[in-house]
Structures are given as C-alpha cells and as structure tokens.
C-alpha cells in the first residue's frame, strides 16, 4: 500500500517520466540540430532524476515507466501542434516551456508538504527543482529571442 511519502516520490517519478518522453518527442519533432541536442540532454536528465528518486521508494512501490495522463495528453498536443505549425521552432519551444511549468508546479507542490517526504529526499528534490528551473529559463530565453 502506498504511503504519503511513496505517493509524493512517485508523483515526481511520473513527472520526470513525462518530461523524458516530452523532450524525446520534441527532439524527434525538430529539425534544428541545436534543439535536438538540448532536448536529448533534458530527456536524459529526466531519466537520471527518476532513477535518483527511486531510491526513496521500495522496489515494489515504485512507478517505473509510468506517466501521468496529463503528460500523455501533453505529448499528443505537442505532436499535433508541431504538425500544424510545420515544426516551427518557437512553437516547439513554447510547448517545452509549458511542460517545464508543469514539472515546476509538481515539484513545488511536493516541496510544500515536506512532512510527506522520506528522510534525505528533500535535498535531492530541491536540487532537481533547481535544475528544472534552469532548463525552463534556457527554453524561455531561446523562445523569447525569436521574433
């Protein structure tokens, strides 16, 4: 049975699975080499984050490979938007920023309930949240530089 601690960590694992899949999709959708490289890096970062979080959940309770329904819908939306916009650089960056906002929101909600987190997890989660913010800021800056 899942505890509050397990539920919180699993929510972060799921958002990182979403982020992994979202950036993997974004890397496939763009024709721009610099974006492919950036998105592949963020995708791999998310895989690493999920793996780091798994040590705070017992193996029989970890949600390996699962994504949230909103994450699945986000990837479908990204596919449709990329198709409609001709894989436009600004549209793809905007979609990625939307995904980063969702990840930040999940991290923030869980960090507000520190009592629901297992010992030692807070530093890991805060570090990941900081890196996600950096990713968000990079994508936003790239998007905003386009006219």
ABEGO torsion letter per residue (X at the ends): XBBAAAAAAAAAAAAAAAAAAAAAAAAAABABAAAAAAAAAAAAAAAAAAAAAAAABBAAABBBGBBBAAAAAAAAAAAAAAAAAGGBAAAAAAAAAAAAAAAAAAAAAAAABAAABBBGAAAAAAAAAAAAAAAAAAAAAAAAABX
